[in-house]
């Protein structure tokens, strides 16, 4: 019996010495000699753990990570949930994070939040999928860089200095994303009226992105060569393809650009009529499909063809007041259009598509459509 007891002890020691070989490839991982373009192709079709670790709001009561994680209606994330996503064929998971939820006045992030983010990342990496973490909306403070430039930059750097230190030993299956959609400065330049200083507005985002790359590279460890995701202007396709948006200089040349796709917003976002648009319940006309392909071609021409990989960090649509077949067609079409052009499309899911209680997709036909994309041959 004593000899048998040594077996698990030995295995534990071996796992500690070589995390990857025991399936725990979250820390002390390797950085392969692989381009970011190859990484993006390996990421396949991805999925967002939406409305979870980025849930925030002053109305949220309690002081635990769970209070925030469940505040927007989703249950606590479990390994079984992520196992189900992996089993469905997804190769990457984006984990939006609101770091300010549990942060001191000096910008020190609570250790329990960092620990929880590590735990969720571990669920992803244990399935040999890619994980992306970012600074998500987080109360919108990043969008105030035109009002408080120095204060915003100070907080931004403080967050990333802590995050890079905590994850410096993780393998190249972990990707850092500079920010979410908040790199847009309407007080400086209004994109709809074209009033204001456009170059200055874009310059604020370009500066943040460059600070991000510099900080990550200087943080050492595996971060010196980590693959990075750079948020486009408002993550809007047209604005990110604008010459005023500049990809940051990176000595490692390991950066991809992130945009989001919710076009047309009257279908993808609206569930009922609003003052800015009339909600649409169907999608799939020749004109609409041509519009989709036009945007994807623009991304390919502007970035992919010039050696800059593209990740569609979010694409999606609501299902409320929508024709189910239009929802399926839209999501499958967006995923296919990105996939065919060598880009990684990542489904935004706030609990609407994947049932986190049963760990199954609510619409099996939708899943089959996405799996058809996953299994199709890429360019």
C-alpha positions in Angstrom: 0.0 0.0 0.0 2.8 2.4 0.8 4.3 1.9 -2.7 0.9 2.6 -4.3 0.7 5.9 -2.4 3.9 7.0 -4.0 2.3 6.8 -7.5 0.0 9.9 -7.3 2.7 11.8 -5.4 5.1 11.1 -8.3 2.5 12.1 -10.9 1.8 15.3 -9.0 5.5 16.1 -9.0 5.8 15.4 -12.7 2.7 17.6 -13.5 4.3 20.4 -11.5 7.5 20.1 -13.5 5.8 19.9 -16.8 2.4 21.5 -16.9 1.8 21.1 -20.6 2.4 17.4 -20.6 -0.2 16.8 -17.9 -2.8 18.9 -19.7 -2.3 21.9 -17.4 -0.8 24.2 -20.0 -1.9 27.4 -18.4 1.5 28.3 -16.8 5.1 27.7 -17.6 4.0 27.2 -21.2 6.1 27.4 -24.4 6.2 30.1 -27.0 6.4 28.4 -30.4 8.1 29.7 -33.5 4.8 30.4 -35.2 3.4 33.5 -36.9 0.4 35.4 -35.6 -1.3 34.6 -39.0 -0.8 30.9 -38.3 -2.2 31.4 -34.7 -5.3 33.1 -36.1 -6.0 30.2 -38.4 -5.5 27.7 -35.6 -8.1 29.7 -33.6 -10.8 28.5 -36.0 -14.2 29.7 -35.0 -14.3 31.2 -31.6 -16.8 31.9 -28.8 -17.2 34.7 -26.3 -17.9 34.2 -22.6 -20.2 37.2 -22.8 -21.9 39.1 -19.9 -19.8 37.3 -17.3 -16.5 38.5 -16.1 -17.1 41.9 -17.7 -20.4 42.4 -15.9 -20.1 45.7 -14.0 -22.2 48.4 -12.4 -22.4 50.5 -9.2 -25.7 48.8 -8.4 -24.1 45.4 -8.0 -24.2 44.5 -4.3 -21.6 42.2 -2.6 -17.9 42.1 -2.7 -17.1 38.7 -4.2 -16.1 37.8 -7.7 -19.3 35.7 -7.9 -21.5 38.8 -7.2 -20.1 40.4 -10.3 -19.8 37.3 -12.5 -23.5 36.5 -12.1 -24.8 40.1 -12.1 -25.9 40.2 -15.7 -27.9 36.9 -15.5 -25.4 34.2 -16.2 -24.4 31.4 -13.8 -20.9 31.0 -12.4 -18.7 29.7 -15.2 -17.7 26.0 -14.8 -15.2 23.7 -16.5 -18.2 21.7 -17.8 -19.4 24.8 -19.7 -16.1 25.3 -21.4 -15.7 21.6 -22.0 -19.0 21.8 -23.9 -17.8 24.6 -26.1 -14.6 22.6 -26.9 -16.7 19.5 -27.6 -18.8 21.5 -30.0 -15.7 22.3 -32.1 -14.7 25.8 -31.1 -11.0 26.4 -30.9 -10.8 29.7 -29.1 -12.6 31.6 -26.3 -12.6 35.3 -25.7 -12.9 36.2 -22.0 -14.0 39.9 -21.6 -12.9 41.2 -18.2 -13.9 44.3 -16.2 -10.8 44.7 -13.9 -12.2 47.8 -12.2 -14.9 45.7 -10.5 -12.5 44.9 -7.6 -9.8 47.5 -7.7 -8.4 49.8 -5.0 -8.1 53.6 -5.5 -4.4 53.1 -6.4 -5.5 50.7 -9.2 -4.4 47.5 -7.4 -6.6 44.7 -8.7 -8.0 42.4 -6.0 -6.2 39.1 -5.9 -9.4 37.1 -5.9 -10.4 38.6 -9.3 -7.1 37.7 -10.8 -7.3 34.2 -9.4 -10.8 33.7 -10.9 -9.6 34.9 -14.3 -6.8 32.5 -14.1 -9.2 29.7 -13.2 -11.4 30.4 -16.2 -8.4 30.7 -18.5 -7.4 27.3 -17.2 -10.7 25.8 -18.3 -9.9 27.0 -21.8 -6.3 26.0 -22.0 -6.9 22.6 -20.5 -9.0 22.0 -23.7 -6.1 23.0 -25.8 -8.0 26.1 -27.0 -6.8 29.6 -27.4 -7.9 32.2 -24.7 -8.1 36.0 -25.1 -8.3 38.4 -22.2 -8.8 42.1 -22.4 -9.9 45.3 -20.7 -13.6 45.3 -21.6 -16.1 48.2 -21.3 -15.3 48.4 -17.6 -17.5 51.4 -17.0 -16.3 53.2 -20.2 -13.3 55.0 -18.6 -11.1 54.3 -21.6 -13.3 56.4 -23.8 -12.6 59.4 -21.6 -8.9 59.7 -22.7 -9.8 62.9 -24.6 -11.1 64.4 -21.4 -8.4 63.1 -19.0 -5.5 61.9 -21.1 -2.9 61.5 -18.3 -5.3 59.9 -15.8 -6.6 57.4 -18.4 -3.2 56.4 -19.5 -2.0 56.0 -15.9 -4.9 53.7 -15.1 -4.5 51.8 -18.4 -0.8 51.2 -17.7 -1.5 50.2 -14.1 -4.0 47.5 -15.2 -1.8 46.0 -17.9 1.4 46.0 -15.7 -0.5 43.8 -13.2 -2.0 41.6 -15.8 1.2 41.1 -17.7 3.0 40.2 -14.5 0.5 37.7 -13.5 0.4 35.9 -16.9 4.0 36.3 -18.0 4.7 32.5 -17.9 1.6 31.4 -19.8 2.0 29.7 -23.1 1.2 31.3 -26.5 -2.3 29.9 -26.3 -3.1 33.0 -24.2 -3.5 36.2 -26.1 -3.8 39.8 -24.7 -6.2 42.2 -26.3 -5.6 45.9 -25.8 -9.2 47.0 -25.2 -12.7 46.5 -26.4 -14.9 48.9 -28.4 -14.1 52.0 -26.3 -11.3 53.3 -28.5 -13.6 56.0 -29.9 -13.6 59.7 -29.0 -16.8 61.4 -30.0 -16.0 64.6 -28.1 -12.9 65.1 -30.3 -14.4 63.9 -33.6 -17.9 62.9 -34.4 -17.9 60.1 -36.9 -21.4 60.7 -38.0 -21.2 64.5 -38.7 -17.5 64.5 -39.3 -17.1 67.5 -37.0 -14.0 67.8 -35.0 -10.3 66.7 -35.2 -10.3 63.2 -36.7 -6.5 62.8 -36.6 -6.5 63.7 -32.9 -9.3 61.2 -32.1 -7.5 58.4 -33.9 -4.2 59.4 -32.4 -5.6 58.8 -28.9 -6.4 55.2 -29.7 -3.1 54.7 -31.7 -1.2 56.0 -28.6 -3.0 53.6 -26.2 -2.3 50.7 -28.5 1.4 51.6 -28.8 1.6 51.9 -25.0 0.0 48.4 -24.8 2.5 46.8 -27.1 5.5 48.5 -25.5 4.3 47.6 -22.0 3.7 43.9 -22.8 7.0 43.5 -24.5 8.9 45.2 -21.7 7.2 43.0 -19.0 9.5 40.0 -19.8 8.9 36.3 -19.7 6.8 34.9 -22.5 5.2 38.3 -22.9 8.3 39.3 -24.9 6.9 37.2 -27.7 3.2 36.9 -26.9 0.7 37.3 -29.7 -1.3 40.4 -29.2 -4.7 41.6 -30.4 -5.0 45.3 -31.3 -8.4 47.0 -31.0 -9.5 49.0 -34.1 -11.2 52.4 -33.9 -14.5 51.6 -32.3 -13.7 48.1 -33.6 -15.7 49.3 -36.6 -14.7 47.9 -40.0 -14.8 51.1 -42.0 -13.1 53.2 -39.2 -10.5 50.6 -38.6 -9.7 50.4 -42.3 -9.3 54.1 -42.4 -5.7 55.3 -43.0 -5.9 57.3 -39.7 -5.8 54.0 -37.8 -2.3 52.8 -37.3 -1.2 49.4 -36.2 1.4 49.8 -33.4 5.1 49.2 -34.0 6.0 45.8 -32.7 9.6 44.4 -32.8 8.2 40.9 -32.7 5.7 41.5 -35.5 3.1 39.4 -33.5 0.0 41.6 -33.7 -3.5 41.0 -35.1 -6.2 43.6 -35.5 -9.6 43.2 -33.9 -12.9 44.4 -35.3 -16.5 43.6 -34.5 -19.4 42.8 -36.9 -23.0 43.6 -36.1 -24.1 44.8 -39.5 -26.9 45.7 -40.2 -27.4 46.8 -36.6 -31.2 47.0 -37.2 -31.1 43.2 -37.5 -28.2 42.2 -35.3 -28.8 44.6 -32.4 -32.4 45.9 -32.4 -35.2 43.8 -31.0 -37.8 46.5 -31.4 -37.9 49.9 -33.2 -35.8 52.7 -31.8 -35.5 56.4 -32.6 -32.4 55.6 -34.8 -33.8 52.6 -36.7 -36.5 50.2 -37.4 -35.9 46.7 -36.1 -35.7 44.0 -38.8 -36.7 40.4 -38.2 -35.2 38.8 -41.4 -31.8 38.8 -43.2 -30.5 37.2 -46.2 -31.3 39.2 -49.4 -28.7 39.4 -52.2 -28.1 43.0 -51.2 -27.4 42.0 -47.6 -25.1 39.2 -48.5 -23.2 41.4 -50.9 -22.8 44.0 -48.1 -21.3 41.3 -45.8 -18.9 40.2 -48.5 -18.0 43.8 -49.2 -17.0 44.4 -45.6 -15.0 41.2 -45.4 -13.2 41.9 -48.6 -12.3 45.3 -47.3 -10.7 43.8 -44.2 -8.8 41.3 -46.3 -7.5 43.9 -48.7 -6.6 46.4 -46.0 -5.0 43.9 -43.5 -4.8 40.2 -44.4 -3.3 40.8 -47.8 -0.7 43.1 -46.2 0.4 40.5 -43.6 -1.8 41.8 -40.7 -4.0 39.0 -39.3 -7.7 39.8 -38.5 -9.8 38.5 -35.7 -13.5 39.3 -35.7 -13.6 39.6 -31.9 -17.3 39.7 -31.8 -20.1 38.9 -34.3 -23.6 38.0 -33.5 -27.3 38.9 -33.4 -30.1 38.9 -31.0 -32.8 36.2 -31.3 -35.7 38.1 -29.9 -38.3 39.0 -32.6 -36.1 37.4 -35.3 -36.9 34.7 -37.8 -34.9 31.7 -36.6 -33.7 30.8 -40.1 -32.5 34.3 -40.6 -30.5 34.1 -37.4 -28.9 30.9 -38.5 -28.2 32.2 -42.0 -26.7 35.4 -40.7 -24.4 33.8 -38.1 -23.3 31.1 -40.5 -22.7 33.5 -43.3 -20.6 35.9 -41.2 -18.5 33.1 -39.9 -18.0 31.6 -43.4 -17.1 34.9 -44.9 -14.5 35.6 -42.3 -13.2 32.0 -42.3 -12.8 31.9 -46.1 -10.6 35.0 -46.0 -8.3 33.5 -43.3 -9.8 35.4 -40.4 -11.0 34.1 -37.0 -14.7 34.8 -36.3 -15.7 34.7 -32.6 -19.4 34.4 -31.8 -20.7 36.8 -29.2 -22.9 34.9 -26.7 -24.4 36.4 -23.6 -26.3 33.2 -22.9 -28.6 33.5 -25.8 -27.1 30.7 -28.0 -25.3 28.3 -25.6 -27.3 27.1 -22.6 -24.8 27.3 -19.7 -27.0 25.0 -17.5 -27.2 22.1 -19.9 -23.9 22.9 -21.7 -25.6 22.6 -25.1 -26.6 24.9 -27.8 -30.2 26.0 -27.7 -30.5 25.8 -31.5 -28.8 22.6 -32.7 -29.4 23.6 -36.3 -27.4 26.8 -35.7 -24.6 24.8 -34.2 -24.5 22.4 -37.2 -24.3 25.4 -39.5 -21.3 26.8 -37.6 -19.7 23.3 -37.5 -20.0 23.2 -41.3 -17.9 26.4 -41.4 -15.4 24.8 -39.0 -15.0 21.8 -41.2 -14.8 23.6 -44.5 -11.5 24.0 -46.3 -9.8 27.3 -45.8 -7.9 29.5 -48.3 
